Amino acid sequence: MHTMWKGSISFGLVHIPIKLFSATENKDIKLRMIHKECNSPIKYERTCPVCDKEVESSEIVKGYEYEPGKFVLLNEDDLEKIELEQNKSVEIIDFVKLEEIDPIYFNRSYFIGPNENGQKAYMLLKQAMEKSGKIGVAKITIRSKQHLAIVRVFKNALVLETMYFPDEVRNIDQVPGVPENIELSEKEMETAIQLIEQLTTPFEPEKYTDDYRTALMDLIQAKITGNEIETPTEKPQTNVVDLMEALQASIDQTKQPTKRKTTRKKKATG
C-alpha cells in the first residue's frame, strides 16, 4: 500500500510518528473522448483566449477572481509566507463522541499506520479511545490544504477521516420546497414504520455493488470480443398514486419470496 503522507499525531505532549494510506479507491471506469472521424483521442491544451495561443506551464500563475473579470495574482513567494508550520502534524484538539458528528461533515478516509518507533504510543492511543468511547477531533494539512478531521478506531487500527469545515456545509434552509407542517394520518405512519421494520437488516457492505459499473464493463468486454449482450427485462412499474396504497403494496412485495437475479447472457456466435 502506497504511503501518501508522513508525520505524527499529537495529543497533549504525546507525539506518535505515523503514515497515512488512502482507505478508499475510485473504481469509476474512465472513458476517453475520441474523434469520431479517425478514432483518435482528443487533446486538451491550455490556451489564452486573448493572445490566441497555447500557454506553457512556466507562463502560468495563480489568481483569485474577486470581481467578474478582475483578478489578484498570487506567486509562490506569497503562498509560502502563509504556509502552515504544523503541516506534518495531526494535532488532536478535542475528544468527543462519534455520534455527536453528523455524517454530512465526512469527506475522505485514510488508514493510519505507525511509523518507526511509534508502535507503543499508537497502541496506547487506540486502546485509550476504545475504552473511553471517544474519538479525536484534529487538524491536518494535506497538499497545502488544511482539513478538519477525526481520528477513530476502525477494527484493529486507527483511521483518519477528513471533514468539511462548518462554513463548507451549505445551509439546509436554502433548499426550496422542504415541507414543514403536513398532516399525516396515524394509519399512514404505522404502515410506514411497518415497512421500515420489514426492510431492516444488519448492515453487510459486501452485498452492495455498483450495478452500472458492472453493466458498463460487460458492454465494453462484449464489444471487445464482438459479442452482443442481452438487455434484461425491466421490472414493471406500477402506477400507484395513493400514499397508503403505495405503502401497502411495498409491504406486500417484501413478503414475496425473493427471486434470483438473472445474469446477462451473451449470444452465441456461430
N, C-alpha and C positions, 0 to 999 in steps of 0.2 A: 504494500500500500504506500502510495507516494506521500511524503511529508509536505504539507503545504504552508506550515507556519511553525516557527520555533520560538520559545520564550519561556515565561514562567507564570504560574498562578500565585498570587499573593493574598493572604488574608491575615490581618494583623501584621506581625513581624515574621510570619512563616512564608517562605518562598519555595515553590515546587517547580523545578525545571520540567517543561512539558513539550510535547509535539502535538500538532493538530493534524487530523486526517479527515478529508471530506467523508461524511457519513452517507451521503446520497449521491446518485448519479442520474443525469438526464439521459433517458433512453429514447428520446424522440428520434424518428427516422428523418434524416436531413435530405431534403430534395433540392437539387441544383436547378437553377434557371438555365434553360437550354434554348439556343436559337433554333427555331423550328425548321428553318430553311436548310441548315447544314449540320444540325445536331452538335454544335459546339457550345461549351459552357460560356455564359455571359460574364464579362469582366466589369467590375465596378471601380471607376477611377475617381480620385479626388481632384475636382476641378473648381476653379474660381469663376463664378458667373460673370464677374465684371471684366477680368482680364481675358476670359475665354481661353484658358489653357490649363493643362494638368499641373498640379502643385506638388512639389517634392516635400517629404516629411520635414526637412530642415527649414522650410519656409513657413511652417505652421506653428502658431502659438495658440494658447488658450485664452478664451474671453468669456465674459458674462454679459448677457443682453439685459441691461437694466431698464431700457425702454425699447419699443419696437424700432429696430434699425440702429440702435446706439449700443456700443459695446465698451466695456472697460477691459483692457488687456492685462493678463497676469503671466509673468515669466517664471522660470524655475526658481530664481532667487526669491521672488515674492512668496512662493509656496513653501520654500524651505524655512522661511522665517517663522511660519506658524505651525510647522511640523511638530507633532506632539512628542514629547520626550519619552513618555511611557508606552511607546508603540510596540514594545516587546514584552509587555506585561498584561496579564489578565487580572485586573485589580478587583477583588470581591469587595463590594461596598457594603452590602447588607445581606442578611439571610432572611428568607421569607418562606411561606408555604406555597407549593406549586399551584394549588387550586385557587390562589388569590390572583393568578395571572390569566387573563383571557387568551385563548389560542390565537386571536387575531393579531397579537403582537409578534408571534414567532415568524422567523424568516428562514434561516438555513441551519442545518445540523452538522456538527463536527465531532468526531471521536477524539477524546483526549487520551494520549498515551504518555507515560512518564519518560523523561529524558534521563541521561546518565546521572546516577546518584539520587534520583528522585523517587525511587520506588516506595520507600518507607513513608515519606511525607504524603505521597499520593494516596497510599492505602489509608493513612490516618484521616485525611480529608474525606475520602469515600465513606469509611465506616462511621465517622462522626456525623456526616449528613444523613446516613441511613438511620442511625439511632435517634437523631433529633427530629427526623421527618422534615427537614428544611432543605432548601436549595439556595445557591448563592447568586445574587444579582451583581453583575460586573460590567466593566467597560473593556473593550478591546479594539485595537486599531489594526485593520487588515487592508493592505494596499491603499494606504493613505486615507482610508475612511474609518471614522470611529463608529463603533456599534455598541448599543446596549446589548447585554447578553445575560444568559443564566448558565450556571454550572450545576448539573444534577447527576444523580446516579442513574445509569442505564445498564441493566443486567449486572455484569461483573466489573464494570468500568465506569468512567466518567464521560459525560458528553456535554458539549457546549452548544447552546442554541443562540444564534444571533437574533436580535429583536429589532423591531421598529421603535424609534423614539415616539413618545406620545403625540408630538406635533406632526408625525408622519402618518398617523391613523386618522382618516377623514371622519368628520362628524356625521353620525348616522341620521341626525336631524335634517341633513341636506337631501336625504333620499325621498323623492316625491312619491306620494300616494300610499305611504305606510298607514294602515288603518289604526284607529285608536279605540273608539267605543262602538263595537258592533255586537249586537245581542246574539248570543248563541244559546240554543236550547240544551237542556240537561241531557236529553237523549243523544244529541249530536256529540256532546263532549264525552259521554260514556262510550259511545261507539268508536270514537277516535282513539280513546285510551285503550279500548279492547284491541283495536287494530295494531297499535304500537306494541302492546304486550305480545301479540301473536307473532310479530316480526322481530321481537327481541331475541338476541342470540349472543353468545360470547364472541368477543372480537377476535377474529382469526385473519390477520392481514394477508396471509398467503392465498386465501381464496379469492381475493380481488385482483383482477387482471385488466390490462389495457386492451380492450377488445378492438379498438380502432387500430392500434399499432399492429396487433396480430393480423387483422384483416388486410392492412396495407402491405405487410411483409408477405402474406400469402399471394397477394396480387402481383407484387414485384417478382417473387420466385416463379409464379406461373408464366409471366411474360418472359423471364429469362429462359425457361425451359420450353416455351412455345405452347404450353397447355392452357386451356381455359379453365376457369373456376365457376362453379355454380353459385348463384346468389341464393342464400337461404330465404325461405318464405317468411315474410314479416308477420309478426304476431298481430292478429286483428285487433283494432282499437274500437272499443265500444263507445258509443256516443252517449255518455252519461252526463246529464246536466245537473240534476238534483244532488245536493251535497250528501244527504243521508243515503240516497241510492248508491252513490259512488263509494261511500264508506262501507256499506253492507256488501256491495259487490267485491270490494277489496278483501274483506274478511272471508267471504265465501271462497275467493280464489286461493287464499292462504291455506284453506282446509283441504284443497285438492292435492292428490299425490303429485310430487314433483316429477316432471318428465325429464329424461336425459336429453341434454342438448345434442342436436345433430351436428356432426362435424362436416366441414367443407369437403366435397369430393371433386376430384379432378376427372374431367372427361378423358377416357382412354383414347390414345392416339393410335390409329391403326394404319 
